[in-house]
Amino acid sequence: MKKLVFSAIVAATLMAACSKDDELSKKCDSCTSDLGNKFEICDNGNGTYDVSENGDPVETITKGELEGFTPKQVVELACEYDSELEF
């Protein structure tokens, strides 16, 4: 009986240890321009970032392509630039 209980505990532990609950959540920064366009950049956790505009994927860039800016600064600049295009 002890072997059966021990086996059940080991099996339960292994199943819990292998769960997919440990997935990384993306850290995203976003802003909305005065024109109502939403810009977002999400850190993939592997040195790349997904960039989107109004919910549509634009491209994936690398950390080097940020050219020293933080992701938050990148989206803020996008919103600022978009707002300046208003006529």
SERO-4910 file (N, C-alpha, C, O; in steps of 0.05 Angstrom, whole numbers):
BEGIN
 pado doro    nc1    nc2    nc3   cac1   cac2   cac3    cc1    cc2    cc3    oc1    oc2    oc3
  Met    A     16    -24      0      0      0      0     17     25      0     11     45    -13
  Lys    A     40     25     15     57     48     16     69     54    -11     72     77    -19
  Lys    A     76     33    -27     87     37    -53     66     50    -72     74     66    -88
  Leu    A     41     43    -69     20     54    -86     17     84    -80     14    100    -98
  Val    A     16     91    -54     13    119    -46     38    135    -55     35    157    -66
  Phe    A     62    124    -51     86    137    -59     86    141    -90     93    163    -99
  Ser    A     78    121   -105     77    123   -134     57    145   -143     63    160   -161
  Ala    A     35    147   -129     15    167   -136     25    195   -130     21    213   -146
  Ile    A     40    198   -108     51    225   -101     72    232   -122     73    255   -130
  Val    A     90    214   -129    111    220   -149     98    227   -176    107    246   -188
  Ala    A     78    212   -184     65    217   -209     52    245   -209     54    260   -229
  Ala    A     38    252   -187     26    279   -185     46    301   -186     42    322   -198
  Thr    A     69    296   -173     90    316   -172    102    320   -200    106    343   -209
  Leu    A    107    299   -214    118    301   -241     98    315   -260    106    331   -277
  Met    A     73    309   -258     53    322   -275     51    352   -270     49    367   -288
  Ala    A     53    359   -244     52    388   -237     77    402   -247     76    425   -255
  Ala    A    100    389   -245    125    401   -252    127    405   -282    143    422   -292
  Cys    A    113    390   -298    114    392   -327     92    409   -339     89    409   -363
  Ser    A     77    423   -322     54    438   -333     64    463   -349     87    472   -345
  Lys    A     47    473   -366     54    496   -383     46    522   -369     45    543   -382
  Asp    A     41    522   -343     33    546   -329     56    565   -326     53    588   -318
  Asp    A     80    556   -332    104    572   -328    111    589   -352    133    601   -353
  Glu    A     93    591   -372     99    607   -396    105    636   -389     92    647   -371
  Leu    A    124    648   -403    130    676   -399    108    694   -410     98    689   -431
  Ser    A    102    714   -395     83    733   -406     98    756   -418    119    764   -408
  Lys    A     88    766   -441    102    787   -455     98    813   -440     76    819   -430
  Lys    A    119    829   -439    117    856   -428    113    875   -451    130    876   -469
  Cys    A     91    889   -452     85    907   -474     83    936   -464     75    941   -442
  Asp    A     91    954   -482     87    982   -478     71    992   -502     75    984   -525
  Ser    A     51   1010   -496     35   1020   -518     26   1049   -512     29   1059   -490
  Cys    A     17   1062   -533      6   1089   -531    -14   1093   -554    -14   1078   -573
  Thr    A    -30   1114   -551    -49   1121   -572    -44   1150   -580    -43   1167   -562
  Ser    A    -40   1154   -605    -34   1181   -615    -59   1199   -614    -81   1189   -610
  Asp    A    -55   1225   -618    -77   1243   -620    -96   1237   -643   -119   1245   -642
  Leu    A    -86   1222   -663   -103   1214   -686   -118   1189   -680   -134   1180   -696
  Gly    A   -114   1177   -656   -128   1152   -649   -114   1127   -657   -126   1105   -654
  Asn    A    -90   1128   -667    -75   1104   -675    -60   1093   -651    -47   1108   -636
  Lys    A    -63   1067   -646    -50   1054   -624    -24   1040   -633    -25   1025   -652
  Phe    A     -3   1046   -620     23   1034   -625     31   1017   -601     27   1025   -578
  Glu    A     42    993   -607     50    974   -585     75    960   -593     80    953   -616
  Ile    A     92    956   -572    117    940   -576    118    921   -552    115    929   -529
  Cys    A    122    895   -558    123    874   -538    149    859   -538    159    851   -559
  Asp    A    161    857   -514    186    842   -510    181    812   -511    165    802   -494
  Asn    A    193    798   -530    190    769   -532    207    754   -512    205    730   -510
  Gly    A    225    768   -498    242    755   -478    266    742   -490    281    728   -475
  Asn    A    271    745   -516    294    732   -528    310    752   -545    325    744   -563
  Gly    A    308    777   -538    323    798   -552    308    809   -577    320    824   -592
  Thr    A    283    800   -581    267    811   -603    242    823   -592    233    817   -570
  Tyr    A    230    841   -608    206    855   -600    186    854   -623    194    858   -646
  Asp    A    161    850   -617    139    851   -637    127    878   -636    120    888   -615
  Val    A    126    891   -660    115    918   -663     88    916   -677     86    902   -697
  Ser    A     68    930   -667     42    930   -680     30    958   -680     37    975   -663
  Glu    A     13    962   -699     -2    988   -702    -31    981   -705    -39    966   -723
  Asn    A    -47    992   -687    -76    987   -687    -83    958   -687   -102    949   -699
  Gly    A    -67    942   -672    -72    914   -669    -61    896   -691    -61    872   -689
  Asp    A    -51    909   -712    -40    894   -735    -10    892   -732      4    912   -728
  Pro    A      1    867   -734     30    864   -732     44    879   -755     36    878   -778
  Val    A     65    894   -747     81    909   -767    106    894   -773    112    889   -797
  Glu    A    122    888   -752    147    874   -756    158    864   -730    148    872   -708
  Thr    A    178    848   -731    194    839   -708    221    852   -710    234    849   -731
  Ile    A    230    865   -689    256    878   -690    274    867   -668    264    854   -649
  Thr    A    300    872   -670    319    863   -650    325    886   -630    318    909   -636
  Lys    A    337    879   -608    345    899   -589    363    920   -601    361    944   -595
  Gly    A    381    911   -619    399    930   -632    385    950   -649    395    972   -653
  Glu    A    362    942   -660    347    961   -677    333    982   -661    322   1001   -673
  Leu    A    332    980   -635    321   1001   -618    339   1025   -616    331   1046   -608
  Glu    A    364   1021   -625    385   1042   -626    387   1057   -600    389   1082   -600
  Gly    A    388   1043   -578    392   1055   -551    367   1065   -538    368   1073   -515
  Phe    A    344   1065   -552    319   1073   -540    307   1050   -524    312   1027   -531
  Thr    A    291   1056   -504    275   1036   -491    250   1030   -507    242   1047   -523
  Pro    A    238   1007   -504    213   1001   -519    192   1023   -513    177   1031   -531
  Lys    A    190   1032   -488    170   1053   -482    176   1078   -497    158   1091   -507
  Gln    A    202   1086   -500    209   1110   -515    202   1107   -545    194   1126   -558
  Val    A    205   1082   -555    199   1077   -583    169   1082   -589    163   1096   -608
  Val    A    152   1071   -572    123   1075   -578    115   1104   -573     98   1115   -587
  Glu    A    127   1117   -553    120   1145   -548    129   1163   -572    115   1181   -579
  Leu    A    152   1156   -583    161   1171   -607    143   1166   -631    137   1184   -646
  Ala    A    133   1141   -633    114   1135   -655     89   1151   -652     78   1161   -672
  Cys    A     78   1153   -628     54   1168   -623     58   1198   -628     41   1212   -640
  Glu    A     81   1208   -619     87   1236   -623     90   1242   -653     79   1262   -662
  Tyr    A    104   1225   -667    108   1230   -696     82   1228   -711     76   1244   -729
  Asp    A     65   1208   -703     39   1205   -716     21   1230   -712      7   1239   -730
  Ser    A     22   1241   -688      6   1264   -681     15   1289   -697     -1   1306   -703
  Glu    A     41   1290   -702     52   1313   -717     44   1312   -747     46   1333   -761
  Leu    A     35   1289   -756     26   1287   -784     -1   1298   -788    -10   1301   -811
  Glu    A    -15   1305   -767    -43   1316   -769    -42   1343   -783    -25   1360   -776
  Phe    A    -60   1347   -801    -62   1372   -816    -85   1389   -807    -89   1411   -817
***
